[in-house]
Amino acid sequence: GLHEGNDVNHDGFVSWKEFVATTYGLGFVDNEQKAPKSGDFDYRELILRDYNKFISADANGDQFLSVEEMGAFVHPEEFHHTRHLAIEESMADLDRNKDGKVPWKNILQTSWLTKRTMLTAPNGLP
């Protein structure tokens, strides 16, 4: 599973460095990403999001994720101590112009697209 794929040293836990190295590559391990060159994808926002999820999912604060904590990292909406992150991420995704507000139009568009996809997809799944 995801936990085993990120647990590079096979100690049963995933450190932040292990997660970053296996997800983004070794060049991102030191958290000192510079702005990308023109045309290159900027991973900094994604890494910051993941870091916030990692810290919140780390329920005991030991800076390592157990199998259970990795569940909260991957599915923050399903755990009380990480649910706020799922809401914040959804709101950030809906705030397309990044002004701190979410117009109803964006919510309705997303809702309509989700319903349309579910109605037209086989077995109702996107």
C-alpha positions as CSV (number, residue, x, y, z in Angstrom):
1,G,0.0,0.0,0.0
2,L,0.9,3.7,0.1
3,H,2.5,3.4,3.6
4,E,4.9,0.6,2.4
5,G,5.8,2.6,-0.7
6,N,6.8,5.6,1.4
7,D,8.5,3.7,4.2
8,V,11.9,3.7,2.6
9,N,13.9,2.3,5.6
10,H,11.1,-0.3,6.4
11,D,10.8,0.7,10.1
12,G,7.0,0.8,10.0
13,F,6.8,4.6,9.9
14,V,7.0,7.3,7.3
15,S,9.0,10.4,7.9
16,W,8.4,13.7,6.1
17,K,11.7,13.2,4.2
18,E,10.7,9.7,3.1
19,F,7.3,11.0,2.0
20,V,8.8,13.9,0.0
21,A,11.5,11.7,-1.6
22,T,9.1,9.0,-2.7
23,T,6.4,11.4,-3.8
24,Y,8.2,14.4,-5.4
25,G,11.8,13.1,-5.7
26,L,15.1,13.6,-3.9
27,G,15.5,17.1,-5.1
28,F,12.7,18.3,-2.8
29,V,13.8,16.7,0.4
30,D,15.4,19.7,2.0
31,N,12.3,21.9,1.7
32,E,14.3,24.7,0.0
33,Q,12.5,24.8,-3.3
34,K,13.3,27.8,-5.4
35,A,10.8,29.3,-7.8
36,P,10.7,27.1,-10.9
37,K,12.1,28.2,-14.2
38,S,9.6,29.6,-16.7
39,G,7.3,26.8,-18.0
40,D,8.2,24.3,-15.2
41,F,5.5,23.2,-12.8
42,D,5.7,24.8,-9.3
43,Y,5.4,22.1,-6.7
44,R,5.8,24.4,-3.7
45,E,2.0,24.8,-3.1
46,L,1.4,21.1,-3.3
47,I,4.3,20.3,-0.9
48,L,3.1,22.9,1.6
49,R,-0.4,21.4,1.5
50,D,1.1,17.9,2.0
51,Y,3.3,19.2,4.9
52,N,0.2,20.7,6.6
53,K,-1.6,17.4,6.2
54,F,1.4,15.4,7.5
55,I,1.7,17.6,10.6
56,S,-2.0,17.3,11.3
57,A,-2.1,13.5,10.6
58,D,0.8,13.0,13.0
59,A,-1.5,12.6,16.0
60,N,1.3,11.8,18.5
61,G,3.6,14.5,17.2
62,D,6.6,12.2,16.8
63,Q,7.2,13.5,13.2
64,F,6.6,10.0,11.8
65,L,3.3,8.6,10.4
66,S,2.2,5.1,11.5
67,V,-0.1,3.1,9.3
68,E,-3.1,4.6,11.1
69,E,-1.8,8.1,10.9
70,M,-1.1,7.6,7.2
71,G,-4.8,6.9,6.8
72,A,-5.6,10.4,8.2
73,F,-3.0,11.8,5.8
74,V,-4.5,10.2,2.8
75,H,-8.2,10.6,3.8
76,P,-8.3,13.6,6.1
77,E,-12.1,13.9,5.6
78,E,-12.5,10.7,7.5
79,F,-10.7,11.6,10.7
80,H,-11.8,14.2,13.3
81,H,-8.3,15.7,13.8
82,T,-7.7,16.2,10.1
83,R,-11.2,17.0,8.8
84,H,-10.5,20.7,8.8
85,L,-7.8,20.2,6.2
86,A,-10.2,18.5,3.8
87,I,-12.6,21.5,4.1
88,E,-9.8,24.0,3.7
89,E,-8.4,22.3,0.6
90,S,-11.9,22.1,-0.9
91,M,-12.5,25.8,-0.3
92,A,-9.0,26.7,-1.7
93,D,-9.8,24.6,-4.8
94,L,-13.1,26.4,-5.3
95,D,-11.5,29.9,-4.8
96,R,-10.3,29.9,-8.3
97,N,-9.1,33.6,-8.3
98,K,-7.5,33.2,-4.8
99,D,-9.3,36.2,-3.4
100,G,-10.4,34.4,-0.2
101,K,-14.0,34.1,-1.4
102,V,-15.9,31.3,-3.1
103,P,-18.7,32.5,-5.4
104,W,-21.8,30.4,-5.6
105,K,-21.1,30.0,-9.3
106,N,-18.0,28.0,-8.6
107,I,-19.8,25.7,-6.1
108,L,-22.7,25.2,-8.5
109,Q,-20.4,24.5,-11.4
110,T,-18.4,21.9,-9.4
111,S,-21.6,20.4,-8.1
112,W,-23.1,20.2,-11.6
113,L,-20.0,18.7,-13.1
114,T,-19.9,16.1,-10.3
115,K,-23.5,15.1,-10.7
116,R,-23.2,15.0,-14.5
117,T,-20.1,12.8,-14.3
118,M,-21.8,10.5,-11.8
119,L,-25.0,10.2,-14.0
120,T,-23.1,9.5,-17.2
121,A,-20.3,7.3,-15.9
122,P,-20.6,3.5,-15.8
123,N,-22.1,2.4,-12.4
124,G,-22.4,6.1,-11.5
125,L,-18.7,6.4,-10.7
126,P,-16.4,9.0,-12.2
